[in-house]
């Protein structure tokens, strides 16, 4: 077994878990798979440390992320998907992590639900590191 084998096994386990329909954050049907559900997309164009709003909050509507792809630059850049509400800056109130910290460019394609921000919250990308940037796209359903 080489050093990459554990990472491959973890990735395979995640794919199998997603395909099995076991989603801890899902409380209803997976709208990302619905053929008659309109998907939306938002540009990821974030720079500097802290929260960057990707999708604005809508009362009584969740943001269900179907997929994303982005590239990062900077010195030791990190990214993490969060949700929260805005008091003075994006996601500054009740910021809660939807993903773990990612340390490189990432792509996660649908049509599965990958994470869900509760109704009335913004979807943000939290950047860390020195002079970080993230550029890409996120596809989602707001329901």
N, C-alpha and C positions, 0 to 999 in steps of 0.2 A: 504494500500500500504506500503510495507516495504522499507528499504533504498536501496535495490538492484534493485528494479523495474525500476528506471530511467536508470540505466546502461543497463539493459536488453532491454529496449525500444530503447535506442540509438544504441545498437548492431543490433537489428532487423531492424531499419531504415537504417543502413549502408548496411546490407545484401540486403535489398529490393532495395536500390539505385544502388548497384553494379549489381544486376540481371536485373534492368531496362535498362541497357546499357548507363546510364548517366555517362560519364567519362569526366571530365573537361580537362584532359591532352591528351586525345586520339584524333588524327586527322585522323584516318583511321580505317581499320578493326582491331578487337582484335585478334592479332596473337597468343595469348596464347591459344585460343580456336581452332585454326586451326589444324585439324588432320594430315595434311601433312607438318607442320612446325616443324622443329627440335628445341627442347628446349635444353638449356644448363644449367649447374648448376655450382656454384662456392662455395667453402668452405668459411664459415665465421670463421675466426680465428684471432681476433683482440684483442689487449691489449694496455693499456695506453690511456690517453686522446687525443682527436683530431681525425682527419680523417684517415680512414683505407680503402684502395682501395679494392673493391670486384670484379669489372669488369673493365677491361681496355678500354680506348677510341678507337674507330675505326672511321676514317673519313667517313662522310656521312651515319653513322648507329646509330640508336637510340638503347637504351637498355630498353626493355619493361619487367618489373618485373612481373612474373606470380605467384610467391609465395615465402614465406620464413619461416624459423623456426630457432630460436636461443635462447640460454640461456645466462644469464648474471651473473657475479659475481663481487664482489667488495663492497665498501661502497657507498650506494646510487647511483648505476650505472644508467646512462641514455644513450639512443641511439636515433639516428635520421638519416634517410636516406638522403643523399645529392648527388648532382652531381656537377661537375666542371672539370677544366683541371689542368694539372700538370705543374708548372713552376719549383719548386724545391722539393715540397712534394706533395703527393696525394691530389687531389681536392683543392689545395691551391689558385687557381685563379677562380674567379666567382662562388665560392661555393654557391649553392642554395638548400634550403630545399625541399625535396620531401615528407616528412612526418612530423608530429608533434613529440615532444619529447616523447619517450616511457620510462617508468620507471620500467619495469619488462620484463621477458622473453616473447617473442612474437611468435605467429604462425599465418600466414595468407596464406591459401592455394588457389590454382587456381581452375579452369583454367582461371580465369579472369585476365585482366590487372589491376594491382594495382597501378602502377606508371610508368612513362616513363622519362628517362633521354634523353635530346635532342642529336641529332647526334653530334659526335665528343667529347663527354664528358665521363668522368669516372663515375662509380657508386661507392659511398663510404658510409661507416657507420661511423658516428661521435659519439665517446664515450665521456661521461662525468662522473663525480664522482671521487672517490678516488680509485686508482688502479683498474679501470674497465677492464673487459674482456667480450668478446662476442664470442660464439662458436656455429656454426650451418651451415645452407645451404641457398642459394638463387637460385631460378630457374628463368630463363629469356630467352627472345628471342632477338637476335641482328639482326636488320633489317635496 
